[in-house]
Amino acid sequence: MDSERILTQLRLEGYQVSASYQNADVVVVNTCGFLDSAKQESLDAIGEAMAENGRVIVTGCMGGDEQAIRKVHPDVLAVSGPHQYEAVVGAVHQHVPPPADHNPYVDLVPKQGIKLTPRHYSYLKISEGCNHRCSFCIIPSLRGDLVSRPIGEVMDEAERLVNAGTKELLVISQDTSAYGVDIKFRTGFWQGKPIKTHMQQLCEALGELGVWIRLHYVYPYPHVDNLIPLMSEGRILPYLDIPFQHAHPDVLKAMKRPANEEKVLERIHRWRDQCPDLSLRSTFIVGFPGETEAHFQYLLDWLKEAQLDRVGCFKYEAVDGAPANALPGAVPEAIKQQRWERFMEAQQTISAARLQNKVGKTLPILIDEVDEEGAIGRSTADAPEIDGNVFLNGEQTLQPGDLVNVTIDQSDEYDLWGELAD
């Protein structure tokens, strides 16, 4: 999203996007500064751009620590932190002045801006920052407290994207459930009608656009219960991405996770009673400081009870500046690895069984790509890049963005296979 915003502004000023390092006058690298592994990826990307081009501007979360970047890459042209769009554009102006022959009335940029995702799906960022202080996380120190975008602005962007061909909107933020909390759910306007800056009202309005609406990073606050009827009615996708992170109360308390007193399993069962097609995705951390074998076994038992559809798991990694680093009971790397493997094995069994239950059913599938082997798409249960795929072997007649009905005839631990329904 940040990269798209920078690109759109530069295109508005007449700059062109180069397909290669060699043809670029300057390279902008957008970095991540959360996990050490992500920082290393960012440094590697800067190094590659320096080697291939040599004129590099750095921005994004890791840019907040300019010294760390210049220690490894002292010759980058400029460094700026997250949200500093004006600083990035200013640095580009300084090192590559805007084209003198640019005519904004001729060199038009599409209303929806420049997109880095395929035309048929788009990410819709509704807020920035986070009010939580989870002990393993430094996002608030990188990106600040929650700042919600005005709901009219969000809905206008969503409408522009749909009018430009988007078939699926993926709603994202650091905490989607908290949308509007910072501005006391202020009433805004869309299409001349009042609408509250609140997650439920946002989902109701997005549900009028006639495309897939998928919710990410949803904390299980009580008002999330009110979204399940919208899913049952087909107004938004029956999909919730909830970062549970753990299940044992002691570990959740050490993590300083919000809503850790909620009776989550009871709610999951209730949600599925109301909306049987509901798909749940989550992420978990194993090997958090102080996590015992009993804590971990509790998590495995919880996982089997919850029967989540899609799950990611991370081994705890100390992050510079995170309070969790000071907690006692560091878990050895070998035990972290062992727990990660046991966790993934348990979830793989659950995932395989849940996908097996879809064999014989006919599902709506959104096509992402078509290659020489056939078409590849996703069901309502699958977000792009992080979840599974549906393969239609030999199907060459479809186009990306097509929404088709597919009868599922095969499954494995992560993916489905099927044929176009009559």
N, C-alpha and C positions, 0 to 999 in steps of 0.2 A: 504494500500500500504506500509506504513512504517513497519507495523507488518510483512508483507510478506517478506520484504527485510531483517529484522532482523532474521526471521525464516530461510530464505534461507542461510544466512551466517553461522548460527549456525549448520544447517544440513550439510553444506559443511565441517565443522570441526568435524563431527561425532556425534554431539548431536542428541538425539531422542526427539520427541514431545510426551509428556505424555497426556493421555486422562483424567487424574484425578489429583486433588491436591495431593492426598495421595502418588502417585507414582512418583511425581516430586521432583527433588533435589533442584530446585529453580523455582520461578514463576516470569515471566516478565509481568508487567502491563503497557500497553500503554495508556496514559491519554489524555484527552481533557481539555483545559484551557480557553475556550471562555466564555460561559454563566455560571452563578452561578449554574444553574441546572446541567450542564455538569460537572462542577468541583465537585459537590456533588456526582454525579454518579461515578466519578473517585475515590474519597475518599472512597466511599462505596465498590468499587471493590477492592481497596487496603486492606480495612478492612476485606473483605471476604477472600482474599488470605492470609492475616496474620493469621486469625483465623483457616483456613483450613490447612495451610502449615507452615507459620511462617518465611520462607526465601523468601523475596520479593525484586525484583529490579524494580524501577519505571522509566519510560521514557515518552517522548511525551511532548505536549505543557504545561501541568501543571507542568511538571518537571522543567520548567524554574524558578519556584518559590519553590525552595527546602525547604525553611523555612516553607511555608504554609503546605507542606506535612508532614514535620517532627514534626510540632506542633500537628498534629492529630495522626501521626504514626511514633513516634521517632525511632523505631527499624528496619525500612526498611534497607536493606543492602546497597543500592546505589540509587542515583537519578540523572537523566540526562535529558536534554531538547530535543526539536524537532530536527530531523536530526542527532542527535549525536549517529549514529549507532556504531561507533568504541567504544564509551564510554560504551554502553550497552553490546557489545560483550566482552569488557575488564572486565566489572564487572562480567559477567558470568564466564570468565576464572578464575578470582580471587577466586570466591566462589565455582565453580565446574570446576576443570581443565578438558581440553578436553580429551576424551577417548584415552588412550595410544595405543589401538589396532585398531584405525581408519585407514582404507586404502582407500584413495580417489579414487583409481582405481577400487575398488570393491563396496564401499558404494556410489553409484552414486546418484546424485541429478538431477532431470529432468532439461533440458535446460531452461525451462520457469521459474524455481525456484519453491518454495513452495507457493501454492495458498490457500487462506482462503475462496475464493468463489467457487461455483460449477465449474466443469470442463468446462461447456459450455458457461460461460460468465466470462469476466475479466475486471478489471479496468485498464486503461492505463493513468498513470499520465504523463503529458507533461511538466509541470513546477511547481515551488514551489514559494510561496510568492506572494505579490501583491503590485503594485505601487499606488493604490488608498488609500485615507485617509478618508473613510466614517466615519462619526462622531460617529456611534454606534459600530464600529468594532475595535478590537485590534489585528486582525490577522497579520498585518504588523509588529507589535512590537513582536509578538510571532514567526513569521516565516520569517520576513524580506521582502525586496523588491523582485520583480519578478526575478526569475532565470529560464530561459528556458533550457530544456534538448536539447542536440544536436539532430537534426531531424533524422540523420542516426541511432543513438542509439534508439530513440523512434520507428522508423520503424522496426529495427531489433528485438526489444522486441515484437512488434505487430505480426511480422511474426512468431516468435517462439511460441507465444501463439496460433495463428491460426493453426500452424502445430501440436500443442499438443492437438487440439480438441476444441478450443474456437470457438463458433459460433456467439458471440456478444462481441464487444469491446466498453466499456463505457469510453469515453475520459473525463478526469477530470483534474482540476487544481483550483487555486483560481480565475483565470481569463483566461479562455480558449481563448477568442478573442484577448488577448494581446500576445499570443505566438510569441516569436521572437523579440518583441519590444526592449528588453534589449540588444540584440546582433545585432540590426539593420537588422533583417531578413537575417542574414548571410547564404550564400549558403553552404549546406552540400552535402553529397553523400549517395545514397542508391542504391544498386545493380549496382554500377559503374556509375550511372547517377546523374547529379547535381540536387539538390532540395532545394528550399529556406526554411528557418526556419520561416514559416508563416502558419497561420491557414488554408487558402484556399489550399495551396500546400500540407499541411499535409492531409487534407480531401480527396483531389484528389488521393493521394498515398494510403491512407487507403482504399479508395473505390475500389482499384484494388485487394484487398485481398479476396473478395467474401464472406464476412460475414457482419452481421449487425454492423453498426457504429453509435453510439449514442452520441450526444454532450451534455455535462453538463456545467453549470456555464458560459454561453455565454453572455457577455455584448453586447448590441445592437449597436456596432460600425457600421459605414457605410459599411465596407467590409463584414459584415454578409449577406448583400443582395446577394453577389456572391455565397453563399452556397446554396441558394434556387434552382437554376437549377440542382445542384448535387443531391438534394433530388428528384426533378421532374423526373430525369433520373434513379432513383433507385440506385445511387452509394453510398449514405449514407442514413440513415433513415430520414424520414420526421418528425423530432422531434427536438425541440429546448427548452432547459431549460435555461430561462432568468430570473435572480433574479431582478425583477422590484422594489420590496420593497414598492413602493407607486406610486400614479399617480398625486397627486396635486403638482404643481411646487413649492409652498412655503415649503411643507414638504420635497420634494426632495432636495431643496436648503439647508435646515437645516441639512439633512442627508449627504450633500456633495457627492451626487451620481454622477458618471460620466454619460455623454450622456443624462442628464435630459432635455436638450432642444430639443432632437429629437422628431419629430412628430410620436410618436410610433404607435398610432392607424392607421394612414395612412399606415405605413409600414406593420403592421399586415395584413390589408386588401389586400395590394399589394402582400405580401407573399402568402396569401391564394388564390389569383387569379392565381398566377403562379404554386402553388402546393396545390391543394384542399385537399390533404390528410394530410397536415401539422398538427402536434399536438404540442401545446404550453404548457409548464409547467412553473410555476413561484412560487416565495415566496413573501410574503408581511408582513409588520410590522404594527400593529395598536396600537394606544396609544402612538405614539412617542411624546416626549416633544413638546408642542406647537400645536399639532394636535387638531383642533376644530371640532365641529359637522359638520360644512360646509365642511371642508377638508375631513372628513370621508365620507360624502354623495357624494362628488365629486369622491372619490375612488370607491364607490359602483356603481355609474353611469358609470364610466370608465370600471369597471369589466363587467357590462352587455353589454357594447358596444364591448369590446375586445373578449368576448366569449372564454376565455382560457379553455383548456381541463383539465388540472390538476393544482391544486393550493394548496400550503401550507400557513398557516397564523400563525404568532407568535405575542403574546402580547409583547410590548416593555419591555425589561428587562435591567436595568442598569448594565453595565459591568465595573469592576474595571479598571480604566485607559482610558475609552472611553470618548472623548470630549463631547459627547451628554449629559453626566451626569450633565454638568454645564449649560445646556440650560434651559431657563425659561419655565413655562407652563407645569409642570409635570401633567400627566393625572392620576386621581385616579384609583386605581385597579378595583373598581366596574365598572367604565365606560370602562376601557380596556376590561374587561370580556364581557360586554354588546356588545361592538363593534365587538369583536372577534366572538361572537355568531351570530350577524347580518351578518357579512361578510361570515361566513361559511354557513349560511342558503342560502344567495344569490348565492354563488358558487355551493352549492349542487343542486340547481334548474338548473343552467347552465350545470353542469356536467351530470345530469340525462337526460336532453334534448339532449345533444351531443351524449351520449351513445345510447339513443333510436334511433337516426338516423342510427346507425350501425346495428340494427336488420334487418335481411334479407340479409345482405352482407356476402360475403365470404372473410375471412381475413387470411393472413399468421400468424401462431401462433408458438412461440418457447416454447416448453414444459420445465417447471422447475422441476416438481416433479409428481410422481404418487403414490397415496395412495389407501386405501381400497374403497374410494368413487369414485375414477376416476382420471383423469389427470388434472393438473393445469398448465396453461401457460400464456404467455403474448403476446399482439399484438405489432406492431411497435410503438404504442402510449403509451406503458407502460414500464417504467424502473423498474428494480427489487427493491423490498422492499419499494419504495416510491409511486408507482402508483398502478393501479388496476390489477386484474387478469382476465383470461378467464378460466371458469370451463367447463370441458367435463365430465359430470357425467356418471359413469359406464364404462368409457373408460380405460381399463386395459392393452391394447396391446402396449402402447407407452413407450418410455424411455426418461429421462431427456436429453435435447439437440436435440430431434427430432424437425424438422421444418415441420409443417403440415398445410394444408388448412382447415379452420373451418368455417362453416356457422353459423352465430349468430342468435339465436332464442329468447333471453331474455336479459334484462338489468335492472340494478338498478342505484343508484346514483354513484357507483364507479366501478362495475364489470360487466362482460359479461358472458353469458352461450351459449354454442353452441354444434354442432355435427360435426364430421369429414365429410368433403365434399367428394362426390363420386370421 
